[in-house]
Amino acid sequence: MTPTVFRSPVLRLALALTLVLALFSSTFQSVSAGAIPTFSIISVEKDVKVEIKTFNLPAGKTFTVRMGPYGTLGIGGTTVGTFDSGSGGSLTKTFNIPDGLKGSQRIAIRMDADSGGYYAYNWFWNNPSSSSGAPTPIPGYSGIPTFSIVSVEKDSKVTIKTNNFPPSMTFKVLMGKYGTKGIGGTQVATTDSGSGGTFTKTYDIPDGLKGDQKIAIRLEGTGGYYAFNWFWNNSTSGSSPAPTPVPGATPVPSSYSGYPYFYIQAVVKDSKVTIKGYNFPAGQTFTVRMGPYGSLGIGGTSVGTTDTGSGGNLSATYTIPDGLKGSQKIAIRMDSSSGYYAYNWFWNNNAP
């Protein structure tokens, strides 16, 4: 599923995606830039069914819907239905909870299109009185919340700076083991987002994580919005996870904001893939890697470099490496020396 592409290693989602929003891969002409398929949870009948509402669906696609254990993103889950997206956009659908997931506290749900690589995922509490994992729409608010690490005092505290936070929302602050994205971590504080946007906060590192080399930190809002990051547990006035200048790297202009991301534009099976990138920072060289699906391209085979020039939008074509030929799905990732990155994935089938 949603690319998710952020300042390193600022979320994703995620594409991201929200991250809270679904990451995705697409043939570009089917959906306009910035319009990714997502869905929210409308209602749940415990151990019986869940009702969802979709947004930005591409037209004329058949989606297969699966459910699986919480944390799996629904990948490899039990098929619970299919539906035709028709003219696209917003639809309301209901799906039965499979026997194997009855009794679960939380359940992942996912939809994958039969072509074009579109997908979306979410999760829900298997309890009508609990909040859903989907973000509640806020009038006038768009995008996803993110935050960067400002400074760390080893085994004591960490200071963060937020970006694009929704207003008037209470966020739980969680810390956990590196790699967990803070899910199920120790709650260290709550934070009121106030007027939203950008603010700076400091939180204490819990005893159970003191001595750890790297720590995950997560903010979860009452409206279903969330953001996560991680930091080195070393005393520092700046965090290595956030995009910062490094020796030999071209500084990113202070006027740059947001994050780079890209769509899949065309694929020639076992030969090459063409991407269309958006909002890339100027004067950066990105190393492009491909790897197995699900790896996010981390540690993948280098297939080239791309210079962003004056920044903004770009198109590029890369050769699929021998080690990935024959794969059904392939991850692709771009990393710059200044810490910016973006990733996506594609079906290894001929597509315009």
Secondary structure, 3 states (H helix, E strand, C coil): CCCCCCECCCCCCCCCCCCCCCCCCCEHHHCCCCCCCEEEEEEEECCCEEEEEEECECCCCEEEEEEEECCCCCCCCEEEEEEECCCCECCEEEEECCHHHCCCCEEEEEEEECCCCCEEEEEEECCCCCCCCCCCCCCCCCCCCEEEEEEEECCCEEEEEEECECCCCEEEEEEEECCCCCCCCEEEEEEECCCCECCEEEEECCHHHCCCCEEEEEEEECCCCEEEEEEECCCECCCCCCCCCCCCCCCCCCCCCCCCEEEEEEEECCCEEEEEEEEECCCCEEEEEEEECCCCCCCCEEEEEEECCCCEEEEEEEECCHHHCCCCEEEEEEEECCCEEEEEEEECCCEC
